């Protein structure tokens, strides 16, 4: 009796938290992505949507797989322990995914900022590429 109720509670809490985190990350990450992609809002929105889909696939997949593991509760205390353990693992997984996303975004943004930088010193002369002036003797 406790097993089915514990599983349903676990699924409800885990999927609910996953949806809340994904929406929060998508809403707040959009601004960051627009800056990263040089104010190309359409590209940023597309990347944001792809990231949200991947986030859902990974997290809901983990929630579904984790449902199978662990002891079956025989009483109310066991059910509460099972739910807290499983939801705690989901929260740790969500946190790890969040920090991984932040790491990837930070690298993307740093690369984008470096590409937009001017050279550190003014060039003194220009060297034409080979073939630009005709044949090389």
C-alpha positions in Angstrom: 0.0 0.0 0.0 2.8 2.4 0.9 4.8 1.6 -2.2 2.4 2.9 -4.8 1.7 6.1 -2.8 5.4 6.7 -2.2 6.2 6.2 -5.9 3.4 8.6 -7.0 4.5 11.2 -4.4 8.1 10.8 -5.6 7.1 11.2 -9.3 4.9 14.2 -8.5 7.6 16.0 -6.5 10.5 15.1 -8.8 8.8 16.0 -12.1 7.3 19.2 -10.5 10.7 20.4 -9.3 12.3 19.5 -12.7 9.6 21.6 -14.5 10.1 24.5 -12.1 13.9 24.4 -12.4 13.8 24.1 -16.2 11.4 27.1 -16.5 13.5 29.2 -14.1 16.7 28.4 -16.0 15.1 29.0 -19.4 13.7 32.4 -18.3 16.9 33.6 -16.7 19.2 32.0 -19.1 17.6 33.6 -22.1 19.2 37.0 -21.3 22.6 35.4 -20.9 22.3 33.6 -24.2 21.2 36.7 -26.1 24.3 38.4 -24.8 26.4 35.4 -25.7 25.1 35.3 -29.3 25.7 39.0 -29.9 22.0 40.1 -29.4 20.7 37.5 -31.9 17.5 36.8 -30.0 16.2 34.3 -32.5 19.4 32.1 -32.2 19.4 32.5 -28.4 15.8 31.4 -28.2 16.4 28.4 -30.3 19.4 27.3 -28.3 17.5 28.0 -25.1 14.7 25.7 -26.3 17.1 23.0 -27.2 18.8 23.2 -23.8 15.4 22.9 -22.1 14.5 19.8 -24.1 17.8 18.2 -23.2 17.4 19.2 -19.6 13.9 17.5 -19.5 15.2 14.4 -21.2 18.1 13.9 -18.8 16.2 14.7 -15.6 12.9 13.0 -16.3 14.9 10.0 -17.6 16.9 9.9 -14.3 13.6 10.2 -12.3 12.1 7.3 -14.2 15.2 5.1 -13.8 15.6 5.9 -10.1 12.0 4.8 -9.4 13.1 1.2 -9.7 15.9 1.4 -7.2 15.7 1.2 -3.4 13.8 -0.8 -0.8 10.0 -1.0 -0.9 8.5 0.8 2.1 6.6 -1.3 4.6 5.3 1.5 6.8 4.8 5.3 6.7 8.3 6.0 8.1 9.9 3.9 5.4 7.8 5.6 2.7 8.9 9.0 3.9 12.5 7.9 4.0 12.2 6.5 0.5 10.6 9.7 -0.9 13.2 11.9 0.8 16.1 9.8 -0.5 14.8 9.7 -4.0 13.8 13.4 -4.1 17.2 14.3 -2.6 19.0 12.4 -5.3 16.9 14.2 -8.0 17.8 17.6 -6.4 21.5 16.7 -6.4 21.2 15.7 -10.0 19.4 18.9 -10.9 22.0 20.9 -9.1 24.8 19.2 -10.9 23.1 19.8 -14.2 22.7 23.5 -13.3 26.3 23.9 -12.5 27.3 22.1 -15.7 25.1 24.4 -17.7 26.6 27.4 -16.0 30.1 26.2 -16.9 29.2 25.6 -20.5 27.5 29.0 -20.7 30.5 30.8 -19.1 32.8 29.2 -21.7 30.6 30.1 -24.5 30.3 33.7 -23.3 34.0 34.0 -22.8 34.7 32.8 -26.3 32.1 35.2 -27.7 33.7 38.1 -25.8 37.2 37.2 -27.0 36.1 37.0 -30.6 34.7 40.6 -30.3 37.9 42.0 -28.8 40.1 44.3 -30.8 43.8 43.4 -31.1 45.8 44.5 -28.0 48.0 46.9 -30.1 47.5 48.8 -33.3 49.0 46.9 -36.3 52.0 48.8 -37.7 51.7 47.3 -41.2 49.6 45.0 -43.2 51.0 41.8 -44.8 48.9 40.7 -47.8 48.2 37.0 -48.0 50.0 35.0 -50.6 48.2 35.1 -53.9 46.4 38.4 -53.1 48.9 40.4 -55.1 49.3 37.9 -57.9 51.9 35.2 -58.2 54.8 35.0 -55.8 58.3 34.7 -57.3 
